[in-house]
């Protein structure tokens, strides 16, 4: 007996802009957009202001949930900022 076709389930994370991104991708996008000095101004953590690198920042952010939350929030803010500036007036 054949199995009836079931309708595809909608993705549960369809509207989550962070879905499918690694912390490294988010951090690289922020560093490219703001630069390390800009990141240090927006999020006051030592890994952004003293000898910054992706590797050292990832190590810190993976151990520090509050800092990771700030980085993810800044990434979402950056996306909103970009979409606003891309809109025609």
C-alpha positions, 0 to 999 in steps of 0.5 A: 500500500503506498504512503499518502503524500504529506504536505511539507512542514513549514520551516520552524526557523523561517523568519529567524535571520540567525538560523543557519549562521555560525557564530564565526560568520556573524562575528566576521560580518560585524568585523567587516561592517564596523571594524574592530574599533567599532565593535569595541565601541558598541560592545565593551569586551576586551577581546574586541579592543586588545589584539582582536582576532576572530579566534580569540573572540570566538573562544571568549564568546562561546564561554560567555552567554551575555556577550554572545547575546550582545553580538547577536543583537548587534548583528540583528541591528546591523541587518535592520540598518542595512535594510533601512538604508537600502530602501528607496525614500 
